[in-house]
């Protein structure tokens, strides 16, 4: 009769903890990259929107969200959409947006590059826990 073979895998609890930490680090890196790009677009919009009272420029925001970052402008300002997109009263329609939407879309390649670099750095520099 042969003896049963016993296989013991060590380090699974450490691997699970490490994977959880890595996932959190990756999420944080992606959020940071999104926020950097959103802040840059918001700063550009603030400096380039037409100024009469300054209310439109001061309404431009970027903030971190659970999914990355959010950009916006014009809350409570009835003319904000017209300034951004036009389409009436002699202002040509610009469907892609002038100050916020268009520039945000144009920054997508930079966002992808930043996220890719951040993820490479995060994963490449991750310190895995030592199995016990």
PALUM-537187 format. One line per field, with one value per residue: residue number from 1; x, y, z of N, C-alpha, C in turn; residue in three letters. Coordinates in Angstrom, 1 decimal. Each point is the difference from the previous one (the first is absolute). Layout:
# residues N
keke <- NUM	...
n_xx <- X	...
n_yy <- Y	...
n_zz <- Z	...
ca_xx <- X	...
ca_yy <- Y	...
ca_zz <- Z	...
c_xx <- X	...
c_yy <- Y	...
c_zz <- Z	...
drenkol <- ALA	...
This chain:
# residues 132
keke <- 1	2	3	4	5	6	7	8	9	10	11	12	13	14	15	16	17	18	19	20	21	22	23	24	25	26	27	28	29	30	31	32	33	34	35	36	37	38	39	40	41	42	43	44	45	46	47	48	49	50	51	52	53	54	55	56	57	58	59	60	61	62	63	64	65	66	67	68	69	70	71	72	73	74	75	76	77	78	79	80	81	82	83	84	85	86	87	88	89	90	91	92	93	94	95	96	97	98	99	100	101	102	103	104	105	106	107	108	109	110	111	112	113	114	115	116	117	118	119	120	121	122	123	124	125	126	127	128	129	130	131	132
n_xx <- 0.8	-0.4	0.9	-1.0	-0.1	0.7	-0.9	0.9	-1.0	1.1	-0.4	-1.1	0.1	1.3	-0.2	-1.0	0.8	1.0	-0.8	-0.5	1.3	0.4	-1.2	0.1	1.2	-0.4	-1.0	0.9	0.8	-1.0	-0.4	1.3	0.2	-1.2	0.3	1.2	-0.5	-0.9	1.0	0.7	-1.0	-0.3	1.3	0.1	-1.1	0.4	1.1	-0.8	-0.9	-1.0	0.5	-1.1	-0.6	0.5	-1.4	0.1	1.0	-0.7	-0.9	1.2	-0.2	0.8	-0.6	0.6	-0.2	-0.9	-0.3	0.6	-0.4	-0.6	-0.4	-0.1	-1.0	-0.3	0.2	-1.3	0.8	-1.1	1.0	0.3	-1.1	-0.5	0.7	-0.3	-1.3	-0.5	-0.2	0.1	-0.8	0.3	-0.2	1.0	-0.7	0.6	-0.5	1.3	-0.5	0.0	-0.4	-1.0	-1.1	0.3	0.5	-1.1	-0.7	0.5	-0.2	-0.9	0.8	0.1	-1.3	-0.2	0.8	-0.6	-1.1	0.4	0.6	-1.0	-0.7	0.7	0.1	-1.3	-0.3	0.9	-0.5	-1.0	-0.1	0.2	-1.0	0.9	-0.1	-0.8
n_yy <- -1.2	0.9	0.8	0.6	0.8	0.7	0.9	0.8	0.8	0.6	0.9	-0.8	0.0	-0.1	-1.0	-0.5	0.2	-0.5	-0.9	-0.1	0.0	-0.9	-0.6	0.2	-0.5	-0.9	-0.2	0.2	-0.7	-0.8	0.1	-0.2	-1.0	-0.5	0.2	-0.5	-0.9	-0.4	0.1	-0.6	-0.8	-0.2	0.0	-0.8	-0.6	0.0	-0.2	-0.8	-0.3	0.5	1.2	0.1	-1.0	-1.0	0.0	0.1	0.8	0.7	-0.3	0.2	-1.3	-0.6	-1.2	-0.6	-1.1	-0.8	0.6	1.0	0.8	1.0	0.5	1.2	0.7	1.2	-0.6	0.0	-0.2	0.7	0.9	-0.9	-0.7	1.2	0.4	-1.2	-0.1	1.1	0.4	1.2	1.0	-0.5	-0.8	-0.3	-1.0	-0.4	-1.1	0.1	1.2	1.1	0.0	-0.9	-0.3	0.9	0.9	-0.3	0.0	1.1	0.1	-0.7	0.2	1.2	-0.1	-0.6	0.9	0.9	-0.5	-0.1	1.2	0.5	-0.8	0.3	1.2	0.0	-0.7	0.7	0.9	-0.9	0.2	-1.2	-0.3	-0.2	-1.2	-0.4
n_zz <- 0.0	-0.8	0.4	0.6	-1.0	0.8	-0.6	0.5	-0.2	0.0	0.8	-0.1	1.3	-0.1	-0.9	0.7	1.1	-0.6	-0.5	1.2	0.5	-0.9	0.2	1.3	-0.1	-0.8	0.8	1.1	-0.7	-0.4	1.2	0.5	-1.0	0.3	1.3	-0.4	-0.8	0.8	0.9	-0.9	-0.3	1.3	0.3	-1.1	0.4	1.3	-0.6	-0.7	0.9	-0.8	0.3	0.6	0.7	-0.7	-0.1	-1.3	0.0	1.0	-1.0	-0.6	0.0	0.8	0.2	1.0	-0.7	0.3	-1.1	0.7	-0.9	0.4	-1.1	0.2	-0.5	0.5	1.2	-0.3	-1.0	-0.3	0.0	0.9	-0.2	-0.1	1.1	0.5	-0.4	0.3	-1.2	0.5	-0.4	-1.2	1.0	-0.8	-0.4	1.2	-0.6	-0.4	0.0	0.6	1.2	0.1	-0.7	-0.9	0.8	0.7	-1.1	-0.2	1.3	-0.6	-1.1	0.5	0.2	-1.2	-0.4	0.7	-0.4	-1.3	0.0	0.6	-0.8	-1.0	0.5	0.2	-1.1	-0.8	0.8	-0.3	1.3	-0.6	0.8	1.0	-0.7	0.9
ca_xx <- -0.8	0.8	-0.4	-0.6	0.9	-0.6	0.6	-0.4	0.4	0.3	0.0	-1.3	-0.6	0.8	-0.4	-1.3	0.1	0.8	-0.9	-0.9	0.7	0.3	-1.2	-0.2	1.1	-0.3	-1.2	0.4	0.9	-0.9	-0.8	0.9	0.2	-1.2	-0.1	1.0	-0.5	-1.2	0.4	0.6	-1.1	-0.8	0.8	0.0	-1.4	-0.2	0.8	-0.3	-1.4	-0.2	-0.3	-0.7	-0.1	0.8	-0.8	0.2	1.4	0.0	-0.9	0.7	0.5	0.4	0.1	0.2	-1.2	0.3	0.4	1.1	-0.2	-1.1	0.2	-1.3	-0.1	-1.3	-1.2	-0.8	0.2	-0.8	0.8	1.2	0.0	0.1	1.4	0.8	-0.4	-0.5	-1.2	-1.0	0.4	1.2	1.1	0.0	-0.1	1.2	-0.5	1.0	0.3	1.1	0.9	0.1	-0.3	0.9	1.4	0.0	0.1	1.4	1.0	-0.2	1.2	0.8	-0.6	0.4	1.5	0.2	-0.5	0.9	1.2	-0.3	-0.2	1.3	0.8	-0.6	0.2	1.4	0.7	-0.8	0.7	-0.9	0.3	0.7	-0.8	0.4
ca_yy <- 1.2	1.2	1.1	1.2	1.2	1.2	1.2	1.2	1.3	1.0	1.4	0.4	1.2	1.2	0.4	0.7	1.3	0.7	0.4	1.1	1.3	0.3	0.6	1.4	0.9	0.2	0.9	1.3	0.5	0.4	1.2	1.2	0.4	0.6	1.3	0.9	0.5	0.8	1.3	0.8	0.5	1.0	1.2	0.6	0.5	1.2	1.1	0.3	0.3	1.4	0.6	1.3	0.1	-1.0	-1.0	-1.2	-0.5	-0.5	-1.2	-1.2	-0.9	-1.4	-0.6	-1.4	-0.8	-1.5	-0.6	0.7	1.4	0.7	1.4	0.7	1.4	0.6	-0.4	1.2	1.1	-0.4	0.2	-0.8	-0.9	0.8	0.4	-1.2	-0.6	1.0	-0.5	1.0	1.4	0.3	-0.8	-1.3	-1.3	-0.8	-1.1	-0.6	0.8	1.0	0.3	-1.1	-1.3	-0.3	-0.2	-1.3	-1.1	0.1	-0.5	-1.4	-0.7	0.3	-0.7	-1.4	-0.1	0.2	-1.2	-1.1	0.2	-0.2	-1.4	-0.6	0.4	-0.6	-1.4	-0.3	0.3	-0.5	-0.9	-1.1	-0.5	-1.2	-1.1	-0.6
ca_zz <- 0.0	-0.1	1.0	-0.7	-0.2	0.6	-0.6	0.7	-0.7	1.0	-0.5	-0.5	0.7	-0.4	-1.4	0.0	0.5	-1.0	-1.1	0.4	0.1	-1.4	-0.6	0.5	-0.6	-1.4	0.0	0.4	-1.0	-1.1	0.5	0.0	-1.4	-0.5	0.6	-0.5	-1.3	0.3	0.5	-1.0	-0.9	0.8	0.0	-1.4	-0.2	0.8	-0.5	-1.4	-0.2	0.0	1.3	0.2	1.5	0.6	0.6	-0.7	0.3	1.3	0.1	-0.6	1.1	-0.2	1.3	0.0	0.2	0.2	-1.3	-0.6	0.2	-0.7	-0.5	-0.3	0.1	-0.3	0.8	0.3	-1.0	-1.2	-1.2	-0.1	-1.2	-1.2	-0.1	-0.3	-1.3	-1.0	-0.8	-0.1	0.2	-0.7	0.5	-0.7	0.7	0.1	0.7	0.9	1.2	-0.2	1.2	1.0	-0.6	-1.1	0.6	0.8	-0.9	-0.7	1.0	0.2	-0.2	1.1	1.1	-0.2	0.2	1.4	0.7	-0.3	0.7	1.4	0.3	-0.1	1.1	1.1	-0.1	0.0	1.3	1.2	0.9	0.5	1.3	0.1	0.6	1.3
c_xx <- 0.9	-0.5	-0.6	1.0	-0.7	0.7	-0.6	0.5	0.1	-0.1	-1.3	-0.6	0.8	-0.2	-1.3	0.1	0.8	-0.9	-1.0	0.7	0.4	-1.2	-0.2	1.1	-0.3	-1.2	0.4	0.9	-0.9	-0.8	0.9	0.2	-1.2	-0.1	1.0	-0.5	-1.2	0.3	0.7	-1.0	-0.8	0.8	0.0	-1.3	-0.1	0.8	-0.5	-1.5	-0.1	-0.3	-0.7	-0.1	1.0	-0.7	0.2	1.4	0.0	-0.8	0.7	0.6	0.5	0.1	0.1	-1.4	0.4	0.5	1.1	-0.1	-1.1	0.3	-1.3	0.2	-1.4	-1.1	-0.7	0.1	-0.6	0.7	1.2	0.0	0.1	1.4	0.9	-0.3	-0.5	-1.3	-1.1	0.6	1.3	1.3	-0.1	-0.1	1.3	-0.4	1.0	0.4	1.2	1.0	0.2	-0.1	1.0	1.4	0.1	0.1	1.4	1.0	-0.1	1.3	1.0	-0.4	0.4	1.5	0.3	-0.5	0.9	1.3	-0.2	-0.2	1.3	0.9	-0.6	0.2	1.4	0.7	-0.7	0.9	-0.9	0.4	0.7	-0.8	0.6	-0.2
c_yy <- 1.3	1.1	1.1	1.1	1.2	1.2	1.2	1.3	1.1	1.4	0.5	1.2	1.2	0.4	0.7	1.4	0.9	0.4	1.1	1.3	0.5	0.6	1.4	1.0	0.3	1.0	1.4	0.6	0.5	1.3	1.2	0.5	0.8	1.4	1.0	0.6	0.9	1.4	0.8	0.5	1.1	1.3	0.7	0.6	1.3	1.2	0.4	0.4	1.6	0.5	1.3	0.2	-0.9	-1.2	-1.4	-0.7	-0.6	-1.2	-1.3	-0.8	-1.3	-0.6	-1.5	-0.7	-1.5	-0.6	0.8	1.5	0.6	1.4	0.6	1.5	0.5	-0.3	1.3	1.2	-0.4	0.1	-0.9	-0.9	0.8	0.4	-1.2	-0.5	1.0	-0.5	1.0	1.4	0.3	-0.8	-1.4	-1.2	-0.7	-1.2	-0.7	0.9	0.9	0.0	-1.2	-1.3	-0.3	-0.2	-1.3	-1.2	0.0	-0.6	-1.5	-0.8	0.3	-0.8	-1.5	-0.2	0.1	-1.3	-1.2	0.0	-0.2	-1.4	-0.8	0.2	-0.7	-1.5	-0.4	0.2	-0.6	-1.0	-1.1	-0.5	-1.4	-1.1	-0.5	-1.5
c_zz <- 0.0	1.0	-0.8	-0.1	0.6	-0.6	0.8	-0.7	1.1	-0.7	-0.5	0.7	-0.3	-1.4	-0.1	0.6	-1.0	-1.2	0.4	0.1	-1.4	-0.7	0.5	-0.5	-1.4	-0.2	0.3	-1.1	-1.2	0.4	-0.1	-1.4	-0.5	0.6	-0.5	-1.4	0.2	0.5	-1.1	-1.0	0.6	0.0	-1.3	-0.3	0.8	-0.6	-1.4	-0.2	0.0	1.4	-0.1	1.5	0.7	0.6	-0.8	0.3	1.4	0.2	-0.5	1.2	-0.6	1.4	-0.2	0.3	0.2	-1.3	-0.7	0.3	-0.8	-0.3	-0.2	0.1	-0.2	0.8	0.4	-1.0	-1.3	-1.3	-0.2	-1.2	-1.3	-0.2	-0.4	-1.4	-1.0	-0.6	-0.1	0.2	-0.6	0.5	-0.7	0.9	-0.1	0.8	1.0	1.2	-0.2	1.1	0.9	-0.7	-1.1	0.6	0.8	-0.9	-0.7	1.0	0.2	-0.2	1.2	1.3	-0.1	0.2	1.5	0.8	-0.2	0.8	1.5	0.3	-0.2	1.2	1.3	0.1	0.1	1.3	1.2	0.8	0.5	1.4	-0.1	0.6	1.3	0.0
drenkol <- UNK	UNK	UNK	UNK	UNK	UNK	UNK	UNK	UNK	UNK	UNK	UNK	UNK	UNK	UNK	UNK	UNK	UNK	UNK	UNK	UNK	UNK	UNK	UNK	UNK	UNK	UNK	UNK	UNK	UNK	UNK	UNK	UNK	UNK	UNK	UNK	UNK	UNK	UNK	UNK	UNK	UNK	UNK	UNK	UNK	UNK	UNK	UNK	UNK	UNK	UNK	UNK	UNK	UNK	UNK	UNK	UNK	UNK	UNK	UNK	UNK	UNK	UNK	UNK	UNK	UNK	UNK	UNK	UNK	UNK	UNK	UNK	UNK	UNK	UNK	UNK	UNK	UNK	UNK	UNK	UNK	UNK	UNK	UNK	UNK	UNK	UNK	UNK	UNK	UNK	UNK	UNK	UNK	UNK	UNK	UNK	UNK	UNK	UNK	UNK	UNK	UNK	UNK	UNK	UNK	UNK	UNK	UNK	UNK	UNK	UNK	UNK	UNK	UNK	UNK	UNK	UNK	UNK	UNK	UNK	UNK	UNK	UNK	UNK	UNK	UNK	UNK	UNK	UNK	UNK	UNK	UNK
